[in-house]
Amino acid sequence: MTAKLAMVNVTKRFERQGQTVVAIEGLDLHIDAGEFVTIVGPSGCGKTTLLRIAAGLDLPSRGEIILDGAPAGGPGPDRGMVFQRFALFPHLTVWKNIEFGLKIKKVAEANRTKIIARYLDLLGLKDFANAYPRELSGGMQQRVAIARALVVEPEILLMDEPFASLDAQIRISMQAMLLELVRLTQITTMFVTHSVEEAIYLADKVVVLSQRPAKVVRVISIRRDVHWKCLKVPEAEVTPDFVELKKEVWSLIRH
């Protein structure tokens, strides 16, 4: 079966102060349609760089990014990106922020209204359609950012530590919301995080990267029907199976 997204022999080099820095070297990664894949690794190993390459925002120095068996090319509506810092337009309302990509795609106004209303409902934003980003909490702003990425119906959702700046309680609720949303839409998701607990809880597959230059150390598969997936993170992470997975991932990151 052809992978939804394949990164083949990807290498990324940067020039800094006259020296060449190799961030990623010879990396291979395959993500199947509908999978939720989390990316973890040592700090500074190139997780965000890898995500930006997958999004088409950065070009690899060598290697290929393949989407549905064809070269992925530059950024486009086939890949939706959610950043850590929300990246909302401060002068636009929630509705207008979400509508932005639909206008670029030249979706008819009647259809835009239906699509936006659906995602406002799915993400609990119905009562905030006319609010501005400055009037929202961090968690609510990130919901708007996720809605804006999803309304254009991308084939892949790429998320760069989207919950890192949120407090613990909001982060837990956002994790549960995201899992439900992904299950409803069946969207293929690539999610970068520093949190091993978050990576395990959300993922169908946890991809562990090495220190720079990054390569894939191991891919750990997790069944969606595992019993602790029905629990919230604080309860899930104390179950024996979760604890063992956490030890395994941390061991791989350390070594």
N, C-alpha and C positions, 0 to 999 in steps of 0.2 A: 504494500500500500504506500502511495506517495505521501510524504509528510506534508502537513499544512505549511510549516515553515522549517526550512533547513538552512543551517549555517555550515558551510563546507570549507574546511581548511582556512578559517578566517584568521588573519594576522592584522594587527593595527600597531603602527609605529608613529611616534610623535617626535618632532625636533624641538628640543628645549635647550636654550643657551648653548647652541652649537653641538649638543650631544643628542644621539638618537635614543629614545626611550621606547622599549617594546612593551606595550600594555597587554596585548593578546597575541598568542602565537599558535598557529596550527590548530585552532579550536573547531571541533565538530559538534553540532547539536541538532537534534531532530525533534520537532514538536508536532504531534498529531492533532487533527481537527477536534475541537472541543476540549482539549486538555488544559488544565490549569497547572502551569509550570512555574515554580519559584526558583530564584537564583540567589545563592548565598556563597560566601567566601570571605577570606581575610580582608580587612579594611584596606582600600586602595588597590584592590586586585584587578579592577577593570569591569565591575558589574554594570555600572551606568554606561560606560563606553560600549559594552556589548549590547545593551538595550538600545542605545542611540543608533548603532549600526543596524540592528534589526528594524528600527523605525525608518531607516533611510536618511536620518539626520546627519550621520557621519558615514564616510565611505571607508571600507576596509583597505588596508595597504595591499593585501593579497587575499584571495579567496572569494567565495560567492555567497550571496543571500538569495535563497530560492523560495518563492511563494507559489504553492500549487504547481510545482514542477517547472516554473518559468522564473527568469531573473526578476527580483523584486523591484529594482530601480529605486528612485528617490522617494521622499515622503509623499503620501497620498491618502485618499479616503479609505483605502483597504486596511490601513493600520492606524488605530486610534491611540494617542499618547496621553497619559495622565502623569503630571509631574508632582514632586513633593510639595512645591510651593503654590499649588492651585493654578497659577497663571491665568486668572480670570481678568476680564476687562473691567476695571473699576467704575467706568462711566456707564456701563450697561447693566440693566436689571438682570435678574436670574433668567427670566424668559428670553431676553435678547442675547444673553451669553450662550444659552443652549441653542438658540436659533441660528447662531453665527455660521456654523458649518453647513447647515441646511440651505442657507441663502447662497453660499459659495457653490453648492451643488445645484443651485437653481431649482430646488424643490418647490412645487406650487404652494401658495400660501395655505390653501385648505388642507393640504397634506401635512404641511409644517405644523399646523395647529393640532392635528390629531397625534402626530408623532411626539411633539413636545408635551402634550397633555399626558400621554402614556408614561413618559419617563418622569415627569413631575410626580405622578401617582406612585410609580414603582420605587422612587427614591425618597418619598415622604416630603416632597417640596411644594405640594399644591398650594399651601398657604403663604408661600414666599415668592411666588412668581414675579411680583412687582417690587421685590426688595433689591437693594444694591449689595454687592459683596461686603462692603464695610459694615453692613447691618447684620451680618451673619456670623455665627461661630465658625471656628476652623473646620469642624466636622461637617457643618452645613455647606461651607464653601467647597470642600472636597467632593461632596455629593453633587454639587453643580458641575464641577470639573469632570466627574465621571459621566454624568448625564450628557454633557457637551461632547464627550468622546464617543458615546454610544449612539446618539441620535442619528449619526451619519451611517450607521450600520456597518462598521468596519468588520473585516474578517478576523482581525486579531486585535486584542486589547493589550497595550504595553504600559506597564505601571512602574514608575521609578520611586520606590519608597513612599507611596502615597499617604501612609498613615504615620510616618516617622515624627511629624511635628505635633501630633495630637496627644492629648493626655490619655492616660491608661483606660479610663472608663469609656471615653468616646471611641478610642481605638478598637476596643473589644466589640462595641456595637457596630462599627464600620466593617469589621472583619465578617461578622455574621451577615450583615446586609450584602456585602460583596459576594459571599458564597451563594446566597439565595438568588441574587441577580444573575450570576454566572450560570447557575443551574436553570434558571428560567430562559435565558437567551442562548445557552449552549455556545457562547463565544470562546474561542481559543484565547488563552491569557498567558502572558509572560510577565512575571512580577518580581522585581528586585527588592530585597529587604536585608537589613542587618540583623533582624530578629530571627533566630533559629526556631523559636516557638511559633512565630507567625508563619514562617516558611513551611513547617511541618503541618500546621493546622489547616492551611489553605490548599495545599498542593495535592495534585495527582502524582506529580513527580517533583522531587527536590534535586536540583542540579547544584553540585558542590564544585566551586572553582578553586584552583590552586592559587598560590601567591603569584604576583606579577613576574613574568608574563603569564596571563591566565590561560589555563587549559581546563578541560572538564576532568575532574578527579573521579567523580562517581555520580551516577544518576540513581536515585532511590525512589522506587514506585510505592505509592500508598493507595490502598483500595478506598473507594468512595464510601463503601458500606462499613468501614471500620467503626466500631461502637463509639469511640470518643469524638467522631465527627459530629455527632448530635449534641454534644456539650459545648458550652462556651469555653474559651481558652483557659481561664483559671482552673476549671474543673477538668478539662481534657489533659492539661499538661502534668497532672499528678497521677494519671493512670499509668500502670506498669509498662504497657506497650509504648506509650508516648515518651516516657522517661528513657527507655532503651533507644528509641529512634533519636532522641535529643543527644544522648551520649555518643551515638554513632556519628551524627553530623558534626558535633563539636570536635570529635577525635580527628575527623577528616580535615576540618578547617585548620586545626592546630598543626597538623603534620603535612 
